[in-house]
Amino acid sequence: MSTLERTRCRIRAHPLALDAALAFGVLVCMVAGSFVDPHGENGATWSTRGPAVLSLTLMVLGAAALVLRRRSPLTVLAVTGALSLVELLTADPRAPVAMSAVVALYTVAATTDRPTTWRVGLLTMTVLTGAAMLSGPLPWYTQENLGLFAWTGMAAAAGDAVRSRRAFVHAIRERAERAERTREEEARRRVAEERLRIARDLHDVVAHHIALVNVQAGVAAHVMDKRPDQAKEALAHVREASRSALNELRATVGLLRQSGDPEAPTEPAPGLARLDELADTFRNAGLPVEVARADHGTTLPAAVDLVAYRVIQEALTNVQKHAGRTAKAEVSVVRVGPRVEITVLDDGAGEDAWHEGDDGYTGRGQDARHDGRGGHPGRGGHGLLGMRERVTALGGALTTGPRYGGGFRVHAILPLKTHTTTAAGENV
């Protein structure tokens, strides 16, 4: 901070002392001006005459009133204007007591609004100038009277200009602070959206593959002694599912790398082009899946394609986890006008879901269906919530619920045209 800036800060910290110094300076100028004879032979000249006692008293009172000009600007203007009026009507020759009124008028204009400045300024100019022109032995058009009119007008104009500049600077500063707060709020919102997006991706990847690993591991444990070939096949599926989970986790976590980090993921985001591959993974895990598509020739936006894939993946994962061993799943993808509709059905009752027993199968029974798919997340059941958030982010609609006669239904309607890709159309 420079010396000038430090001086300004100190002055602003003690406004009363500044006003006292200003009042003293105005008093010195008024007293010095009282020794000037404006009507000398060669114009305004210094003279040996001094101010009268009344004029000196009026000057002291006017300067003292300026000390309080910030606290009561209108009152100080009224006091200094009255003192100036008394000087104009009684003194001959006159002393420049009106200088205190000029400073007070400037203060009023700088601290109030423009209408007040106009009213008070015109009143002060009219009263003081009229009194000066109508009293005294000199003609009304003398330079002294016109000078009083000019000084009061300039004081009002200067104060209004200072007030306008202060308001302009304050508006700019407030706008900058508001913009800074807006940027911070936007940054926090984007961070929250990014955390939610990553959480959804991790849930989709982990829930799908771990469910397959769990099923295949249970199969392998069940048939290990009697059918070792089938157990080896189940373990091979476990290995493949775990490898896929690691690859998708690596791709998802790769999004958290800095821009300069090496080996950024280059694999495209999954979409409906991999729907058959996704269905095969569930078939290999023992879940019969039928796929019917009526969207041939339709090119989906990347965001819609990813959300469609994730909805089907999560719905089939729920079927695998909760519907029971004899359940079957049906997946349909249909283009209906400007939308694509995705439906995942199963016929499982959940009552015969695998359970922990001597045969090695594991499951959570009927409570698991209600916990994971019935709209009550329970402990960690975020699948339906994640699907709904993804679909809603694109402007679509998702309905889920039990089917009449048993089973569960997931139905998603996704628009083909969307502008909201931040929350749902990320690349993994």
C-alpha distance (Angstrom), angle and dihedral (degrees) to the residues before:
residue distance angle dihedral
M1 . . .
S2 3.80 . .
T3 3.79 125.7 .
L4 3.80 91.0 -106.7
E5 3.80 92.2 52.7
R6 3.82 91.8 48.1
T7 3.81 89.6 50.5
R8 3.80 90.6 50.9
C9 3.79 91.5 50.5
R10 3.79 91.5 51.0
I11 3.79 92.1 48.2
R12 3.81 92.0 49.2
A13 3.78 89.4 49.6
H14 3.85 90.9 58.4
P15 3.83 107.6 37.9
L16 3.81 94.0 159.5
A17 3.79 91.5 58.0
L18 3.81 89.6 49.0
D19 3.80 91.2 51.8
A20 3.81 90.8 48.0
A21 3.80 90.1 52.7
L22 3.80 90.4 47.5
A23 3.80 91.0 49.6
F24 3.79 90.6 51.2
G25 3.80 91.1 49.9
V26 3.81 91.3 49.8
L27 3.82 89.8 49.9
V28 3.80 91.1 52.0
C29 3.81 91.0 49.5
M30 3.83 92.2 48.5
V31 3.77 92.8 48.9
A32 3.80 91.7 46.6
G33 3.82 90.4 47.4
S34 3.78 91.0 54.5
F35 3.83 88.8 66.3
V36 3.80 91.7 57.8
D37 3.79 118.0 96.1
P38 3.79 107.2 -152.6
H39 3.82 92.4 -170.8
G40 3.76 100.9 56.1
E41 3.78 123.4 137.2
N42 3.82 91.1 -99.3
G43 3.79 97.6 34.5
A44 3.80 125.6 -93.2
T45 3.80 109.0 4.7
W46 3.80 138.1 163.3
S47 3.77 114.1 -95.5
T48 3.75 136.5 -171.8
R49 3.76 92.9 -120.8
G50 3.80 116.3 110.4
P51 3.79 132.4 -156.0
A52 3.74 120.4 -82.9
V53 3.77 120.0 -110.4
L54 3.80 91.5 -106.6
S55 3.80 91.9 49.1
L56 3.80 91.7 48.2
T57 3.82 90.2 49.5
L58 3.80 91.4 50.0
M59 3.81 91.0 49.8
V60 3.81 92.6 50.7
L61 3.81 91.9 48.0
G62 3.80 92.2 47.2
A63 3.81 92.6 49.9
A64 3.82 91.7 46.4
A65 3.80 90.6 52.9
L66 3.83 89.9 57.0
V67 3.79 90.0 66.5
L68 3.82 87.8 74.2
R69 3.81 96.4 41.7
R70 3.85 94.5 115.9
R71 3.79 95.1 49.3
S72 3.82 98.5 46.7
P73 3.80 109.7 10.1
L74 3.80 96.4 166.9
T75 3.80 93.0 47.3
V76 3.81 91.8 48.6
L77 3.82 89.7 49.5
A78 3.79 91.0 51.0
V79 3.84 91.3 49.8
T80 3.81 95.6 46.1
G81 3.80 91.2 43.1
A82 3.81 90.9 53.1
L83 3.83 91.5 48.2
S84 3.80 90.5 49.2
L85 3.79 91.1 48.6
V86 3.81 91.0 52.6
E87 3.82 89.7 50.5
L88 3.80 92.8 49.6
L89 3.80 93.2 49.8
T90 3.84 99.8 42.8
A91 3.79 111.7 25.9
D92 3.79 125.7 84.7
P93 2.95 113.1 -155.2
R94 3.78 94.3 26.4
A95 3.80 126.1 -130.2
P96 3.84 119.5 -142.3
V97 3.82 95.1 -104.7
A98 3.82 87.9 139.7
M99 3.80 88.3 74.6
S100 3.82 89.2 80.0
A101 3.82 89.8 52.0
V102 3.81 90.1 51.4
V103 3.83 91.1 54.6
A104 3.82 91.2 45.9
L105 3.82 90.8 50.4
Y106 3.79 90.0 51.7
T107 3.81 89.6 52.3
V108 3.80 92.1 50.9
A109 3.80 91.6 50.3
A110 3.81 91.9 47.6
T111 3.81 95.9 49.1
T112 3.82 104.4 36.8
D113 3.79 135.4 51.5
R114 3.79 128.7 -80.4
P115 3.83 98.0 -102.6
T116 3.79 90.3 53.4
T117 3.79 90.1 48.2
W118 3.80 91.6 52.2
R119 3.79 94.1 48.8
V120 3.80 97.0 42.9
G121 3.80 93.8 39.5
L122 3.81 94.6 51.6
L123 3.79 91.2 45.8
T124 3.81 93.1 50.4
M125 3.82 93.4 45.6
T126 3.81 92.4 47.5
V127 3.80 96.8 46.8
L128 3.81 98.4 43.6
T129 3.80 96.5 39.7
G130 3.81 92.5 44.0
A131 3.80 91.9 49.8
A132 3.80 90.8 48.4
M133 3.81 93.0 49.6
L134 3.80 96.1 44.5
S135 3.80 97.6 45.5
G136 3.77 132.0 56.1
P137 3.79 132.8 42.7
L138 3.84 95.1 -86.1
P139 3.84 124.5 93.6
W140 3.81 117.0 -93.7
Y141 3.80 92.5 -115.8
T142 3.78 95.2 56.6
Q143 3.80 117.7 133.8
E144 3.79 92.4 -113.0
N145 3.81 92.6 60.1
L146 3.80 94.6 44.3
G147 3.80 89.6 47.5
L148 3.81 90.0 56.2
F149 3.82 89.4 52.8
A150 3.82 91.5 49.5
W151 3.80 95.8 46.7
T152 3.80 94.4 50.8
G153 3.81 91.2 47.4
M154 3.81 92.8 49.0
A155 3.81 91.3 48.0
A156 3.80 91.6 55.4
A157 3.82 92.5 45.3
A158 3.82 93.5 47.2
G159 3.80 92.7 48.7
D160 3.80 91.9 49.4
A161 3.81 90.8 49.6
V162 3.81 91.6 51.1
R163 3.81 91.3 48.4
S164 3.83 91.1 50.0
R165 3.80 91.9 49.8
R166 3.80 92.3 49.2
A167 3.81 90.4 50.0
F168 3.80 90.5 48.7
V169 3.81 93.2 49.9
H170 3.80 90.9 46.0
A171 3.81 90.8 51.0
I172 3.80 91.4 50.4
R173 3.79 92.1 48.4
E174 3.81 92.0 47.3
R175 3.81 90.8 48.2
A176 3.79 90.6 51.0
E177 3.82 91.6 49.1
R178 3.80 90.6 48.0
A179 3.79 90.6 49.8
E180 3.80 90.0 49.9
R181 3.79 91.2 51.1
T182 3.79 90.0 47.5
R183 3.80 91.1 51.8
E184 3.79 91.1 50.1
E185 3.80 92.0 48.8
E186 3.80 90.7 47.4
A187 3.79 90.4 49.8
R188 3.81 91.3 50.6
R189 3.80 90.6 47.7
R190 3.80 92.1 50.7
V191 3.79 90.9 48.4
A192 3.80 90.4 51.7
E193 3.82 91.1 48.5
E194 3.78 91.2 48.7
R195 3.80 92.3 50.2
L196 3.79 90.3 49.5
R197 3.81 91.4 48.4
I198 3.80 92.9 50.5
A199 3.81 90.6 46.6
R200 3.79 90.6 53.0
D201 3.80 92.3 48.9
L202 3.77 93.4 48.3
H203 3.79 90.6 48.2
D204 3.80 92.5 50.2
V205 3.79 94.0 47.6
V206 3.79 97.9 41.8
A207 3.81 97.9 40.4
H208 3.81 93.6 49.6
H209 3.77 99.4 46.8
I210 3.79 97.6 35.9
A211 3.81 89.6 52.4
L212 3.80 89.3 54.4
V213 3.78 91.8 46.4
N214 3.80 90.3 50.0
V215 3.79 93.1 51.2
Q216 3.78 95.5 45.6
A217 3.80 92.0 45.2
G218 3.78 89.5 53.0
V219 3.80 90.8 50.0
A220 3.79 91.5 49.0
A221 3.80 91.9 50.1
H222 3.79 91.1 48.3
V223 3.82 97.6 51.3
M224 3.80 100.0 29.6
D225 3.81 95.1 106.9
K226 3.80 101.6 36.5
R227 3.85 103.1 31.9
P228 3.81 109.5 23.9
D229 3.82 92.6 168.6
Q230 3.80 91.0 58.9
A231 3.80 89.5 45.3
K232 3.82 90.3 54.0
E233 3.79 89.5 50.5
A234 3.80 90.7 50.9
L235 3.80 90.9 49.1
A236 3.80 89.3 50.6
H237 3.81 88.6 55.4
V238 3.79 88.7 49.0
R239 3.77 89.9 53.3
E240 3.80 92.4 47.8
A241 3.81 93.2 47.8
S242 3.79 92.1 48.5
R243 3.81 90.9 48.9
S244 3.81 90.5 51.3
A245 3.79 90.5 48.3
L246 3.79 91.3 51.9
N247 3.80 91.9 48.6
E248 3.81 93.4 50.5
L249 3.78 91.8 44.6
R250 3.79 89.5 50.7
A251 3.80 90.4 51.3
T252 3.80 92.6 47.3
V253 3.78 94.9 47.0
G254 3.80 88.3 45.7
L255 3.79 87.9 69.5
L256 3.80 87.6 68.4
R257 3.79 92.3 60.8
Q258 3.76 120.4 110.3
S259 3.78 117.6 -106.0
G260 3.80 92.2 -103.4
D261 3.80 96.7 48.3
P262 3.80 115.4 114.0
E263 3.77 128.0 -120.3
A264 3.78 98.0 33.7
P265 3.81 111.7 -177.4
T266 3.80 114.0 -91.1
E267 3.80 99.9 177.3
P268 3.83 111.5 116.3
A269 3.77 120.3 -116.4
P270 3.81 115.0 -90.3
G271 3.79 117.9 -101.2
L272 3.79 143.2 163.5
A273 3.80 89.3 -67.8
R274 3.83 85.2 76.6
L275 3.80 94.4 46.6
D276 3.81 93.7 108.7
E277 3.79 90.5 49.3
L278 3.80 89.5 50.5
A279 3.80 91.8 49.6
D280 3.81 90.7 50.0
T281 3.79 91.5 57.2
F282 3.80 89.7 57.5
R283 3.79 92.5 43.8
N284 3.79 89.0 53.6
A285 3.81 87.6 52.3
G286 3.82 90.7 56.1
L287 3.81 100.6 -97.7
P288 3.83 113.6 125.3
V289 3.80 107.5 -135.7
E290 3.79 125.5 -173.7
V291 3.81 118.4 -164.3
A292 3.79 123.6 -159.7
R293 3.80 120.5 180.0
A294 3.80 130.4 -172.9
D295 3.79 98.0 168.9
H296 3.79 100.9 90.1
G297 3.77 113.2 151.8
T298 3.81 92.4 21.4
T299 3.78 116.5 125.5
L300 3.77 109.8 -157.8
P301 3.81 123.2 -153.1
A302 3.78 112.3 -106.4
A303 3.81 92.7 -108.7
V304 3.81 93.6 50.4
D305 3.80 92.1 43.6
L306 3.79 92.3 53.4
V307 3.82 94.5 46.1
A308 3.82 91.3 48.7
Y309 3.79 90.3 52.5
R310 3.81 93.3 47.0
V311 3.82 93.0 48.4
I312 3.81 91.7 52.6
Q313 3.80 91.5 43.9
E314 3.80 93.5 51.8
A315 3.80 93.8 43.0
L316 3.82 92.7 51.8
T317 3.80 90.0 45.3
N318 3.81 89.3 55.9
V319 3.80 90.1 49.1
Q320 3.80 90.4 50.6
K321 3.79 92.3 48.2
H322 3.78 102.6 40.1
A323 3.81 114.3 14.9
G324 3.78 99.3 75.7
R325 3.80 137.6 -113.1
T326 3.81 96.6 -72.2
A327 3.78 96.0 47.8
K328 3.77 123.2 121.1
A329 3.79 127.5 -158.6
E330 3.79 131.8 -147.2
V331 3.79 123.5 -162.1
S332 3.79 122.7 -167.6
V333 3.80 129.2 -178.7
V334 3.81 114.5 -169.9
R335 3.79 131.7 176.5
V336 3.82 109.8 -138.7
G337 3.79 111.7 178.9
P338 3.80 110.6 -68.1
R339 3.81 91.9 -7.2
V340 3.75 139.8 67.5
E341 3.79 117.8 -141.4
I342 3.79 122.1 -153.1
T343 3.79 122.1 -166.0
V344 3.80 127.9 -177.5
L345 3.81 116.9 -173.7
D346 3.78 133.0 179.2
D347 3.78 133.2 -178.9
G348 3.78 98.6 -150.1
A349 3.76 120.2 127.9
G350 3.77 94.9 -159.7
E351 3.77 91.7 -137.7
D352 3.79 93.0 103.4
A353 3.77 94.7 44.8
W354 3.78 114.4 143.8
H355 3.72 114.7 -85.8
E356 3.75 136.6 -167.8
G357 3.80 107.6 -87.2
D358 3.72 146.4 124.4
D359 3.80 92.0 -65.5
G360 3.81 92.3 62.1
Y361 3.81 99.4 -117.2
T362 3.76 117.0 135.8
G363 3.78 132.7 -158.8
R364 3.80 145.2 127.6
G365 3.78 102.5 -116.4
Q366 3.79 125.0 -148.4
D367 3.78 92.7 -22.3
A368 3.75 88.6 59.2
R369 3.80 92.3 58.8
H370 3.75 91.3 51.8
D371 3.78 92.0 43.2
G372 3.78 97.8 48.7
R373 3.78 105.7 30.1
G374 3.75 111.4 14.9
G375 3.76 96.7 80.6
H376 3.78 96.4 -94.6
P377 3.78 106.0 102.7
G378 3.79 96.6 -164.7
R379 3.78 112.0 174.0
G380 3.77 106.8 4.2
G381 3.83 97.7 -29.0
H382 3.79 98.0 148.2
G383 3.81 98.9 139.8
L384 3.80 99.4 100.5
L385 3.80 91.2 39.5
G386 3.79 91.5 52.6
M387 3.81 92.2 48.2
R388 3.78 91.5 49.3
E389 3.80 92.5 49.2
R390 3.80 92.3 50.2
V391 3.81 93.9 48.5
T392 3.80 93.9 43.9
A393 3.80 91.3 50.2
L394 3.82 88.4 62.1
G395 3.80 93.4 46.9
G396 3.80 94.0 -104.6
A397 3.78 134.3 124.7
L398 3.80 132.9 -117.7
T399 3.80 127.4 -163.6
T400 3.79 124.3 -176.3
G401 3.76 134.2 174.3
P402 3.80 147.6 116.9
R403 3.80 120.2 -60.1
Y404 3.77 124.2 -124.2
G405 3.77 107.7 -96.4
G406 3.80 94.6 20.4
G407 3.74 137.9 -52.5
F408 3.77 134.5 71.6
R409 3.79 135.5 -89.3
V410 3.78 131.1 -151.9
H411 3.80 116.1 -173.6
A412 3.82 123.5 179.6
I413 3.81 127.9 -177.4
L414 3.80 113.4 -161.2
P415 3.82 125.8 -174.9
L416 3.79 116.2 -128.4
K417 3.79 91.9 -141.4
T418 3.77 118.0 53.8
H419 3.78 136.9 154.9
T420 3.80 96.5 -166.7
T421 3.76 105.4 89.1
T422 3.80 102.9 137.2
A423 3.76 99.0 82.8
A424 3.80 100.0 33.2
G425 3.79 110.8 20.5
E426 3.74 102.1 63.1
N427 3.79 123.3 142.4
V428 3.76 118.6 -116.5
